[in-house]
Amino acid sequence: MNAQKAKEISARILNVGKSRVWIDPEEIERVKEAITKEDVRVLVGEGVIKKSRREAQSRGRARKLGGKKKKGRKKGEGKRRGSHKTRSKRKKAWISSVRAQRRTLTELRESNPKEVEKIGYGKLYRMVKGGYFKGKKYVERKVKEGK
């Protein structure tokens, strides 16, 4: 049998394309002697004919691009799809804002406890939790006003 025909038959047996079939170059004469599909199956079983591994797509270029994006490149207006709200993690922004406000509140309680106690630390803490303040400055202003 022609080696090319054997390749076609073994591709059907191995359930792959013809380009992925590998025939041992040293055993090519045995492949040519094979007449039936059963003979080809035997050769597949013996390992004379194998299916080669699928070649994966290279990630090299993607890594290079990722490195540039990490540095802040390639993020201009032309690359943006979606609104500002969808691009930024709003929850992360919220968490960092609230943590900063709570830190400020704790510092204020340590530095001038009387001013904080006029309003009440617990009340201020709940106000921070409820999103009453825009940022740290607003917490400080509220404590200084004392109302």
Secondary structure per residue as TSV (DSSP state, phi and psi in degrees):
chain	resnum	aa	ss	phi	psi
A	1	M	-	360.0	143.7
A	2	N	-	-62.2	140.0
A	3	A	H	-62.9	-34.0
A	4	Q	H	-66.1	-41.0
A	5	K	H	-66.6	-39.1
A	6	A	H	-62.4	-37.0
A	7	K	H	-64.3	-42.4
A	8	E	H	-62.3	-46.2
A	9	I	H	-64.5	-44.7
A	10	S	H	-67.8	-29.0
A	11	A	H	-63.4	-40.5
A	12	R	H	-66.8	-38.7
A	13	I	H	-67.0	-45.4
A	14	L	H	-81.7	-6.9
A	15	N	T	64.6	40.4
A	16	V	S	-134.8	176.1
A	17	G	-	-78.3	163.3
A	18	K	G	-61.7	-32.6
A	19	S	G	-69.4	-19.0
A	20	R	G	-94.8	2.2
A	21	V	E	-87.8	130.0
A	22	W	E	-114.1	128.1
A	23	I	E	-113.1	130.8
A	24	D	-	-61.8	119.5
A	25	P	G	-62.7	-26.6
A	26	E	G	-74.9	-25.3
A	27	E	G	-103.3	19.0
A	28	I	H	-60.8	-32.4
A	29	E	H	-64.8	-40.2
A	30	R	H	-64.7	-35.7
A	31	V	H	-66.5	-39.5
A	32	K	H	-68.3	-28.2
A	33	E	H	-74.8	-23.5
A	34	A	-	-62.0	134.9
A	35	I	-	-110.8	-46.0
A	36	T	S	-104.3	172.0
A	37	K	H	-64.1	-34.1
A	38	E	H	-63.2	-39.0
A	39	D	H	-62.0	-40.5
A	40	V	H	-65.7	-40.0
A	41	R	H	-59.6	-40.3
A	42	V	H	-62.5	-44.6
A	43	L	H	-62.8	-36.7
A	44	V	H	-65.0	-42.5
A	45	G	H	-63.1	-36.9
A	46	E	H	-77.7	-14.5
A	47	G	T	91.3	11.5
A	48	V	S	-72.3	-38.3
A	49	I	E	-113.9	127.8
A	50	K	E	-133.4	164.1
A	51	K	E	-98.8	131.5
A	52	S	-	-81.0	158.0
A	53	R	-	-68.7	148.9
A	54	R	-	-73.3	135.2
A	55	E	-	-80.6	125.1
A	56	A	-	-81.7	157.3
A	57	Q	-	-76.3	134.5
A	58	S	-	-67.8	136.7
A	59	R	-	-97.7	1.6
A	60	G	H	-56.0	-48.9
A	61	R	H	-65.9	-37.4
A	62	A	H	-65.0	-39.8
A	63	R	H	-64.5	-40.7
A	64	K	H	-61.3	-45.1
A	65	L	H	-65.3	-40.4
A	66	G	H	-61.6	-39.3
A	67	G	H	-62.0	-41.3
A	68	K	H	-66.1	-40.5
A	69	K	H	-66.5	-34.6
A	70	K	H	-62.4	-36.9
A	71	K	H	-72.9	-15.6
A	72	G	T	106.9	5.5
A	73	R	-	-82.9	167.5
A	74	K	S	57.5	35.6
A	75	K	-	-126.4	23.5
A	76	G	S	-69.7	-180.0
A	77	E	G	-60.9	-32.7
A	78	G	G	-67.6	-21.5
A	79	K	G	-92.2	-7.5
A	80	R	-	-88.0	131.5
A	81	R	-	-130.2	126.1
A	82	G	S	104.0	154.9
A	83	S	-	-73.8	171.4
A	84	H	H	-59.1	-38.1
A	85	K	H	-65.0	-36.6
A	86	T	H	-78.1	-26.4
A	87	R	H	-80.5	-30.9
A	88	S	S	-98.4	145.8
A	89	K	-	-80.8	101.3
A	90	R	H	-67.0	-33.7
A	91	K	H	-66.0	-41.3
A	92	K	H	-63.1	-40.6
A	93	A	H	-62.2	-42.6
A	94	W	H	-61.7	-47.3
A	95	I	H	-59.5	-47.8
A	96	S	H	-65.2	-36.8
A	97	S	H	-65.4	-46.8
A	98	V	H	-65.9	-40.8
A	99	R	H	-62.3	-41.5
A	100	A	H	-63.3	-42.5
A	101	Q	H	-64.9	-40.3
A	102	R	H	-66.9	-39.0
A	103	R	H	-61.3	-44.3
A	104	T	H	-61.6	-41.8
A	105	L	H	-62.8	-42.6
A	106	T	H	-64.1	-42.8
A	107	E	H	-63.2	-41.2
A	108	L	H	-64.1	-37.7
A	109	R	H	-66.0	-35.0
A	110	E	H	-75.6	-40.9
A	111	S	H	-75.8	-47.6
A	112	N	-	-137.5	86.0
A	113	P	H	-67.3	-28.5
A	114	K	H	-64.4	-42.5
A	115	E	H	-64.7	-37.7
A	116	V	H	-69.6	-39.2
A	117	E	H	-70.7	-19.5
A	118	K	H	-58.1	-43.9
A	119	I	H	-88.5	-38.8
A	120	G	-	107.8	124.2
A	121	Y	H	-61.9	-43.8
A	122	G	H	-60.9	-40.3
A	123	K	H	-66.0	-44.6
A	124	L	H	-61.3	-40.9
A	125	Y	H	-61.4	-43.1
A	126	R	H	-67.9	-33.9
A	127	M	H	-64.2	-40.4
A	128	V	H	-61.8	-45.9
A	129	K	H	-61.7	-37.0
A	130	G	T	-79.8	-3.3
A	131	G	T	80.7	27.7
A	132	Y	-	-68.8	-36.9
A	133	F	-	-99.5	145.0
A	134	K	S	-76.7	-37.4
A	135	G	S	-162.8	-169.4
A	136	K	H	-63.6	-40.5
A	137	K	H	-59.5	-36.3
A	138	Y	H	-69.5	-33.9
A	139	V	H	-65.2	-46.1
A	140	E	H	-61.8	-42.5
A	141	R	H	-61.5	-43.3
A	142	K	H	-62.4	-41.1
A	143	V	H	-68.4	-40.2
A	144	K	H	-67.0	-36.8
A	145	E	H	-65.1	-39.9
A	146	G	T	76.4	21.3
A	147	K	-	-122.0	360.0
